Structures are given as structure tokens and as C-alpha cells.
């Protein structure tokens, strides 16, 4: 009970201005008596993250307790006025129900913060495959790159989230060989962290094992540098077979076994 009272007090201390949903142009700040002029051309302070974070924290609590209490209507709770970053913050909290609610209310699925991060980046990095699916269904830009040049696919590969990687490739048609400004690819990120299952999937989907960074390193070089035996073995085997005229990953899953090839 004390936690609820403290949260309510925090909400009372929030700035008097809020954000509202405009059906034509998305999320807008409500005008107040303190605005510089009627047309809004004067200086406008950047919105604080506090309203969204605190309200979403409360919604997250409501969502969790609703499964026990059975009486909380999260849809109605989403009638709160939110900052335009609300969906991104909800994705960070891992609240799929709140994310779905906000999207239905008109939140921009492709909103990016100051670092270029979107809700899809957050979902992919955290391994939230259900949220990845929801965002893709509502036309999230799968190949958007943040300020570091990272895509959702790169984050999923970096963290070793096989389900998210597969979802981004199959349903999002993510660009598998997209590179960061320094040249890193999803395959390279998986190689640096020895995610053999992700490496195998990426190569089966046609990832280029010969792409190089600006410093001249390939995915195999990263695996070798970090002494990742599993990753290095997979990449070296694929390279060796291709050089010998047999590219296992060219044929996908329906590949003859080596023993059969020897018999032939």
C-alpha cells in the first residue's frame, strides 16, 4: 500500500503539461497558458522522461497484478497522457501488453530516442521475440540503424537470441549483410561472442562470410581472435567447403551428407 501511495505522490509532482494523441499527426504536447505564443513557434522545452517512465512503471505493475487480481483493465489505464517516447520505454520494461495498447492508441512504432534506438532495437536486444513479432506486424522499420550503426538483427545476433534473429529474417526480411560504419555485420557480432547456433542460421540464410571491417577483419578473424572454437570451426568449415566447390549453405537444410557424397 505504501508503494502505491508513494507512486501516486510522484505522479502529482509531475509537470503540469502533458502529451496528447492527435489522430492526424500523432503525439503532440498540449498547449498551456505558459506557451510563448499561439502558433507554438517560440522556444519549447524538451519533454522530461519522468511522466512516461513513472506511468509505465505503474502500468507494468497493473499488468502483472491483473493476472492475479483479475480486475485491472490495462486498456483503460492506457488512456494516460504519455510522452512520445512511451512505446520505447514500455519496450525497455518488456511489457508486451502495454506496447500493444500504446500502438493501438497511435504511438509511433519507429520513434527513435537521441541515441537512435527504437522499440524494435530494445525488443531484439532483450530477446523479446513476441514483441519483435508485434512491432513487425505494425510495420516497424527492420533495418533502422541507431547512432552506432546497429540494427535490430545485429543486436539479436550479438546477444545470441536465435528466435529473434530468425523472426527478423523471416518476417521482417532484415538485410543480413548490412554493416555498421566500421564494417561489422550480424555474422561478425555472433562470431565475436561465439553464438554458434546464430552463426549457423545466418550462414544458412546467405550471410557473406568474406565481408570485412574497415580494419580488414572477417567473421572468422573475430572468432579466431577471441579463441571461440565453435564459431571458428563453423566458419572455417564453410569457407573450406566453398573453396573445394561445395557450399553447404547454398542448398539450405536439404543438403546431402558428406558420407553420401563420398559414396557417389
Kinemage of the C-alpha trace (Angstrom):
@kinemage 1
@onewidth
@group {chain A} dominant
@subgroup {mainchain}
@vectorlist {calphas} color= white
{ca unk a 1} P 0.000 0.000 0.000
{ca unk a 2} L 2.871 2.365 0.838
{ca unk a 3} L 4.463 1.814 -2.586
{ca unk a 4} L 1.194 2.760 -4.313
{ca unk a 5} L 0.876 5.913 -2.171
{ca unk a 6} L 4.472 6.928 -2.978
{ca unk a 7} L 3.912 6.398 -6.705
{ca unk a 8} L 0.724 8.445 -6.594
{ca unk a 9} L 2.570 11.282 -4.857
{ca unk a 10} L 5.255 11.159 -7.555
{ca unk a 11} L 2.607 11.482 -10.237
{ca unk a 12} L 1.179 14.546 -8.510
{ca unk a 13} L 4.589 16.221 -8.690
{ca unk a 14} L 4.935 15.781 -12.459
{ca unk a 15} L 4.971 18.862 -14.728
{ca unk a 16} L 1.555 20.317 -15.497
{ca unk a 17} L 1.993 19.904 -19.268
{ca unk a 18} L 1.369 16.554 -20.860
{ca unk a 19} L 1.250 14.973 -24.262
{ca unk a 20} L -1.899 14.020 -26.096
{ca unk a 21} L -2.690 11.962 -29.158
{ca unk a 22} L -3.617 13.880 -32.288
{ca unk a 23} L -5.258 11.455 -34.728
{ca unk a 24} L -3.893 13.298 -37.772
{ca unk a 25} L -0.274 13.880 -36.808
{ca unk a 26} L 0.498 11.654 -33.832
{ca unk a 27} L 1.660 12.677 -30.378
{ca unk a 28} L 1.629 16.413 -29.537
{ca unk a 29} L 2.202 18.481 -26.422
{ca unk a 30} L -0.938 20.071 -25.018
{ca unk a 31} L -0.926 23.858 -25.174
{ca unk a 32} L -0.871 25.695 -21.842
{ca unk a 33} L -1.057 29.264 -20.613
{ca unk a 34} L 2.746 29.263 -20.327
{ca unk a 35} L 3.338 28.725 -24.046
{ca unk a 36} L 5.245 31.581 -25.655
{ca unk a 37} L 2.660 32.193 -28.381
{ca unk a 38} L -0.387 30.663 -30.006
{ca unk a 39} L 1.299 29.150 -33.046
{ca unk a 40} L 3.939 27.408 -30.960
{ca unk a 41} L 6.850 28.947 -32.860
{ca unk a 42} L 8.549 30.093 -29.659
{ca unk a 43} L 11.056 28.057 -27.638
{ca unk a 44} L 9.664 24.804 -26.319
{ca unk a 45} L 11.335 22.838 -23.558
{ca unk a 46} L 12.147 19.216 -24.320
{ca unk a 47} L 9.751 16.846 -22.517
{ca unk a 48} L 11.043 15.115 -19.412
{ca unk a 49} L 11.154 11.331 -19.449
{ca unk a 50} L 9.658 11.213 -15.959
{ca unk a 51} L 5.956 11.157 -16.961
{ca unk a 52} L 6.330 8.180 -19.267
{ca unk a 53} L 8.684 6.238 -17.010
{ca unk a 54} L 6.585 6.631 -13.866
{ca unk a 55} L 3.264 5.989 -15.549
{ca unk a 56} L 4.602 2.996 -17.443
{ca unk a 57} L 6.038 1.605 -14.225
{ca unk a 58} L 2.563 1.830 -12.748
{ca unk a 59} L 1.038 0.184 -15.828
{ca unk a 60} L 3.629 -2.588 -15.634
{ca unk a 61} L 2.562 -3.215 -12.065
{ca unk a 62} L -1.110 -3.208 -13.072
{ca unk a 63} L -0.401 -5.630 -15.881
{ca unk a 64} L 1.379 -8.058 -13.570
{ca unk a 65} L -1.208 -7.879 -10.795
{ca unk a 66} L -4.113 -8.211 -13.243
{ca unk a 67} L -3.207 -11.859 -13.797
{ca unk a 68} L -3.691 -12.412 -10.073
{ca unk a 69} L -6.446 -9.979 -9.173
{ca unk a 70} L -8.293 -10.278 -12.465
{ca unk a 71} L -9.894 -6.857 -12.160
{ca unk a 72} L -7.434 -4.404 -13.736
{ca unk a 73} L -8.239 -3.039 -17.190
{ca unk a 74} L -4.864 -2.134 -18.710
{ca unk a 75} L -6.556 -0.914 -21.896
{ca unk a 76} L -8.385 1.778 -19.948
{ca unk a 77} L -5.241 2.532 -17.973
{ca unk a 78} L -3.560 3.352 -21.287
{ca unk a 79} L -5.781 6.428 -21.519
{ca unk a 80} L -2.986 8.185 -19.634
{ca unk a 81} L -1.349 11.076 -21.466
{ca unk a 82} L 2.147 9.932 -22.471
{ca unk a 83} L 5.310 11.448 -23.849
{ca unk a 84} L 6.132 10.446 -27.427
{ca unk a 85} L 8.820 8.071 -26.116
{ca unk a 86} L 6.263 5.942 -24.244
{ca unk a 87} L 6.457 2.925 -26.577
{ca unk a 88} L 10.237 2.864 -26.380
{ca unk a 89} L 10.117 2.990 -22.582
{ca unk a 90} L 7.500 0.220 -22.497
{ca unk a 91} L 9.732 -1.923 -24.715
{ca unk a 92} L 12.591 -1.413 -22.257
{ca unk a 93} L 10.293 -2.612 -19.476
{ca unk a 94} L 9.397 -5.668 -21.568
{ca unk a 95} L 5.675 -5.018 -21.287
{ca unk a 96} L 4.116 -6.503 -24.424
{ca unk a 97} L 0.549 -5.754 -23.381
{ca unk a 98} L 1.282 -2.085 -22.730
{ca unk a 99} L 3.212 -1.855 -26.017
{ca unk a 100} L 0.248 -3.282 -27.917
{ca unk a 101} L -2.072 -0.861 -26.153
{ca unk a 102} L 0.094 2.149 -26.996
{ca unk a 103} L 0.376 1.105 -30.648
{ca unk a 104} L -3.404 0.809 -30.868
{ca unk a 105} L -3.631 4.333 -29.399
{ca unk a 106} L -1.444 5.628 -32.220
{ca unk a 107} L 2.094 5.545 -30.828
{ca unk a 108} L 4.835 5.724 -33.480
{ca unk a 109} L 6.442 2.267 -33.741
{ca unk a 110} L 9.504 3.804 -35.386
{ca unk a 111} L 10.153 6.535 -32.822
{ca unk a 112} L 13.878 6.854 -32.029
{ca unk a 113} L 15.481 8.441 -28.988
{ca unk a 114} L 18.596 10.599 -29.017
{ca unk a 115} L 20.816 7.549 -29.497
{ca unk a 116} L 18.783 6.332 -32.462
{ca unk a 117} L 17.254 3.452 -30.524
{ca unk a 118} L 13.754 2.259 -31.360
{ca unk a 119} L 11.391 -0.166 -29.666
{ca unk a 120} L 12.497 -2.864 -32.123
{ca unk a 121} L 16.133 -2.404 -31.084
{ca unk a 122} L 15.120 -2.857 -27.445
{ca unk a 123} L 12.998 -5.928 -28.145
{ca unk a 124} L 15.682 -7.614 -30.255
{ca unk a 125} L 18.496 -6.982 -27.779
{ca unk a 126} L 16.447 -8.256 -24.833
{ca unk a 127} L 15.319 -11.366 -26.749
{ca unk a 128} L 11.622 -10.465 -26.574
{ca unk a 129} L 10.549 -12.373 -29.676
{ca unk a 130} L 6.842 -11.760 -29.039
{ca unk a 131} L 7.352 -8.012 -29.010
{ca unk a 132} L 9.525 -8.262 -32.124
{ca unk a 133} L 6.609 -10.014 -33.812
{ca unk a 134} L 4.147 -7.340 -32.666
{ca unk a 135} L 6.342 -4.475 -33.881
{ca unk a 136} L 6.965 -6.115 -37.244
{ca unk a 137} L 3.229 -6.654 -37.643
{ca unk a 138} L 2.751 -2.908 -37.238
{ca unk a 139} L 5.399 -2.115 -39.873
{ca unk a 140} L 8.419 -1.320 -37.720
{ca unk a 141} L 11.434 -0.430 -39.881
{ca unk a 142} L 13.532 -3.553 -39.528
{ca unk a 143} L 16.750 -2.089 -40.943
{ca unk a 144} L 16.804 1.172 -38.980
{ca unk a 145} L 20.289 1.801 -37.592
{ca unk a 146} L 20.997 3.574 -34.324
{ca unk a 147} L 23.803 6.076 -33.790
{ca unk a 148} L 26.310 3.225 -33.719
{ca unk a 149} L 25.018 1.755 -36.967
{ca unk a 150} L 23.429 -1.196 -35.167
{ca unk a 151} L 20.249 -2.811 -36.483
{ca unk a 152} L 17.787 -4.979 -34.594
{ca unk a 153} L 19.266 -8.033 -36.336
{ca unk a 154} L 22.749 -7.099 -35.158
{ca unk a 155} L 21.568 -6.756 -31.568
{ca unk a 156} L 19.799 -10.113 -31.693
{ca unk a 157} L 22.896 -11.798 -33.152
{ca unk a 158} L 25.202 -10.075 -30.671
{ca unk a 159} L 23.148 -11.337 -27.720
{ca unk a 160} L 22.654 -14.798 -29.216
{ca unk a 161} L 18.850 -14.626 -29.447
{ca unk a 162} L 18.160 -17.271 -32.079
{ca unk a 163} L 14.355 -16.848 -32.110
{ca unk a 164} L 14.589 -13.089 -32.582
{ca unk a 165} L 17.225 -13.468 -35.286
{ca unk a 166} L 15.025 -15.902 -37.173
{ca unk a 167} L 11.920 -13.752 -36.744
{ca unk a 168} L 13.697 -10.652 -38.072
{ca unk a 169} L 14.947 -12.562 -41.106
{ca unk a 170} L 11.773 -14.466 -41.958
{ca unk a 171} L 9.020 -11.982 -41.114
{ca unk a 172} L 10.975 -8.750 -41.248
{ca unk a 173} L 13.151 -9.608 -44.253
{ca unk a 174} L 16.070 -7.931 -42.479
{ca unk a 175} L 19.150 -7.085 -44.553
{ca unk a 176} L 21.528 -9.790 -43.423
{ca unk a 177} L 24.785 -8.197 -44.601
{ca unk a 178} L 24.146 -4.613 -43.538
{ca unk a 179} L 27.282 -3.119 -41.974
{ca unk a 180} L 27.983 -0.565 -39.263
{ca unk a 181} L 30.184 2.447 -40.082
{ca unk a 182} L 33.245 0.409 -39.063
{ca unk a 183} L 32.075 -2.594 -41.063
{ca unk a 184} L 30.596 -5.006 -38.514
{ca unk a 185} L 27.790 -7.332 -39.615
{ca unk a 186} L 25.338 -9.507 -37.713
{ca unk a 187} L 27.522 -12.526 -38.503
{ca unk a 188} L 30.574 -10.779 -37.076
{ca unk a 189} L 28.736 -9.918 -33.852
{ca unk a 190} L 27.657 -13.538 -33.438
{ca unk a 191} L 31.217 -14.679 -34.145
{ca unk a 192} L 32.722 -12.328 -31.573
{ca unk a 193} L 30.505 -13.854 -28.897
{ca unk a 194} L 30.634 -17.492 -30.040
{ca unk a 195} L 26.916 -17.875 -30.736
{ca unk a 196} L 27.312 -20.921 -32.969
{ca unk a 197} L 23.572 -21.519 -33.383
{ca unk a 198} L 23.090 -17.951 -34.639
{ca unk a 199} L 26.135 -18.215 -36.903
{ca unk a 200} L 24.729 -21.382 -38.451
{ca unk a 201} L 21.341 -19.726 -39.034
{ca unk a 202} L 22.867 -16.614 -40.591
{ca unk a 203} L 25.028 -18.647 -42.960
{ca unk a 204} L 22.056 -20.777 -43.965
{ca unk a 205} L 20.222 -17.549 -44.774
{ca unk a 206} L 23.082 -16.474 -47.041
{ca unk a 207} L 25.277 -14.246 -44.853
{ca unk a 208} L 28.533 -13.326 -46.587
{ca unk a 209} L 31.430 -14.803 -44.599
{ca unk a 210} L 34.003 -12.827 -46.604
{ca unk a 211} L 32.815 -9.315 -45.729
{ca unk a 212} L 35.487 -7.275 -43.960
{ca unk a 213} L 35.542 -4.414 -41.492
{ca unk a 214} L 37.471 -1.224 -42.187
{ca unk a 215} L 40.430 -2.830 -40.427
{ca unk a 216} L 40.219 -5.871 -42.721
{ca unk a 217} L 38.764 -8.419 -40.277
{ca unk a 218} L 36.246 -11.100 -41.301
{ca unk a 219} L 33.829 -13.030 -39.093
{ca unk a 220} L 36.370 -15.868 -38.899
{ca unk a 221} L 39.091 -13.430 -37.835
{ca unk a 222} L 36.931 -12.320 -34.908
{ca unk a 223} L 36.232 -15.900 -33.863
{ca unk a 224} L 39.947 -16.706 -34.042
{ca unk a 225} L 40.917 -13.509 -32.216
{ca unk a 226} L 38.607 -14.309 -29.311
{ca unk a 227} L 39.568 -18.011 -29.382
{ca unk a 228} L 35.985 -19.140 -29.929
{ca unk a 229} L 36.395 -22.715 -31.093
{ca unk a 230} L 32.759 -23.405 -32.036
{ca unk a 231} L 32.398 -20.241 -34.109
{ca unk a 232} L 35.793 -20.658 -35.770
{ca unk a 233} L 35.078 -24.298 -36.659
{ca unk a 234} L 31.754 -23.439 -38.294
{ca unk a 235} L 33.164 -20.556 -40.304
{ca unk a 236} L 36.340 -22.383 -41.336
{ca unk a 237} L 34.354 -25.434 -42.416
{ca unk a 238} L 32.023 -23.303 -44.539
{ca unk a 239} L 34.953 -21.496 -46.120
{ca unk a 240} L 36.832 -24.716 -46.809
{ca unk a 241} L 33.837 -26.438 -48.413
{ca unk a 242} L 33.143 -23.451 -50.602
{ca unk a 243} L 36.769 -23.309 -51.774
{ca unk a 244} L 36.514 -27.002 -52.653
{ca unk a 245} L 33.463 -26.355 -54.803
{ca unk a 246} L 30.783 -27.388 -52.321
{ca unk a 247} L 28.880 -24.716 -50.470
{ca unk a 248} L 26.744 -26.457 -47.868
{ca unk a 249} L 24.769 -23.299 -47.064
{ca unk a 250} L 23.868 -22.673 -50.691
{ca unk a 251} L 21.358 -25.506 -50.503
{ca unk a 252} L 19.818 -24.708 -47.120
{ca unk a 253} L 18.542 -27.563 -44.989
{ca unk a 254} L 18.261 -30.178 -47.748
{ca unk a 255} L 21.963 -30.941 -48.062
{ca unk a 256} L 23.420 -34.433 -48.777
{ca unk a 257} L 25.651 -35.721 -46.018
{ca unk a 258} L 29.384 -35.918 -46.623
{ca unk a 259} L 29.331 -39.701 -46.419
{ca unk a 260} L 26.785 -39.865 -49.232
{ca unk a 261} L 28.895 -37.573 -51.371
{ca unk a 262} L 31.910 -39.822 -50.853
{ca unk a 263} L 29.939 -42.870 -51.944
{ca unk a 264} L 28.838 -41.088 -55.083
